[in-house]
Amino acid sequence: MKLSDGFDARRLRPRNASTGRLRLGAGLAALLATLGVLLSMAGMATLLGRPAGLSPLNESPTTAGVFIIIGLVLLSTGVLLWRRCRRRSRLSSDLSMAPHLMKKRD
């Protein structure tokens, strides 16, 4: 018996989600982590006695400590978001078979 009218095999497969949003999220997370590293480095440079690029904002040891803390928070947030985006992009939504049902390879 042939079922040809109105049957489409492509409807049976799940749709793959677009990875554009995940790639954009991973890129923004990487930029956030980079900004965190740069802020931490600027704070450490001031504490070591060599104020660099943020000299008007970063003149006292208190503001240097604040920059270090904010930089470390941004770094950890960026790394966590990047890992989450990468994990979601690698998740497969395909049907999976049990390993013992797969073909044996020599």
C-alpha positions, 0 to 999 in steps of 0.5 A: 500500500502506497501512502504518497499523497500528503505524506512528507518524511521531512516532517518526522525529523525534528527541526534543528535550532538556529545556532546564530543566537548561540554564536552571538551569545558566545562572542559577547561572552568572550568579549565580556571575559576579555573586558574582565581581564583588561580591567583586572590588569589595569587594577593590578598595574595601579597596585604595583605602582605603574598606572596605565591607561585608566590613570584619571579613573584609577589613581588610588589603591581603593579604585584599583581594588574595585577594578580588580574585583569588577574585572574578576566578576566580569571574567567569571561571568563571561567564561560561564556564559561562554561555556553555557552557549557552547554546551547548548550549541553542541547538544544534539536534538537528533534521535539517538540509538543505544550503543549496543544496537549500532553496527559493530566496527572492526 
